[in-house]
Amino acid sequence: MGKYKGRRAEAFIFDLDGTLIDSGLDIALSANFTRVHFGLPELPVPVVKSYVGDGVARLLDRTLGHDDRTGLTGDDGRPVPEDMHAEAMGVFADHYGRHLLDNTRLFPGVLEVLARFRRIPVHLATNKPRAFTDPILAGLHLAGAFGAVVCGDETPARKPDPAHLRLCLEGQDIDPAAVVVVGDSPNDVHAARALGAVSVACTFGLVAPGLLKSSQPDFTIGAMSELAALFPSR
């Protein structure tokens, strides 16, 4: 880690959910609304939050596939038929699209950090679809804050594949080793590593700190304001 400390970053790429915005409750409420639509009981909000991070399709696989008896999900949980999943995507999208700013807020320090690094390229790479990302950025006064915004439905492979990050840097002559990727998930850490970038993991996000640290990021921060101490501004 010492080789990075005090080094100037040439670009930042931020994740959105759990990194810049505290959006877990609104996502969980819409996922639970979708479960109730199919006659399933609501899940505890922390359980639903633990299923966030790999896009809406995987979120619904996990929430609808959650086995209430065993607590297991995915391949070990309840099967989710294709027609049920397709209907669930529409139910979730309609509900979340109407409620995505009910409780969602910026994490403390986000605006200050973005202002501090405004003289270098700052981008956003999220597994969230464009239809949800743009209204949230506009509603939280972040529209126009990023040089590039790459969403989960705009690239064939989502994080941890580095395709998201490469699209952010497209057309820029920047050494990946001088890029700092900031996120709250192992997906962000693995994507940064695949790109050859520096990874900063946010322990205040949606992923349990122990799981996040097990992905071996270059740095961990417990608040967004700590980022400024790691990398000097220009």
Secondary structure, 3 states (H helix, E strand, C coil): CCCCCCCCCCEEEECCECCCEECHHHHHHHHHHHHHHCCCCCCCHHHHHHCCCCCHHHHHHHHHCCCCCCCCCHHHCCCCCHHHHHHHHHHHHHHHHHHCCCCCEECCCHHHHHHHCCCCCEEEECCCCHHHHHHHHHHCCCCCCCCCEECCCCCCCCCCCCHHHHHHHCCCCCCHHHEEEEECCHHHHHHHHHHCCEEEEECCCCCCHHHHHHCCCCEEECCHHHHHHHCCCC
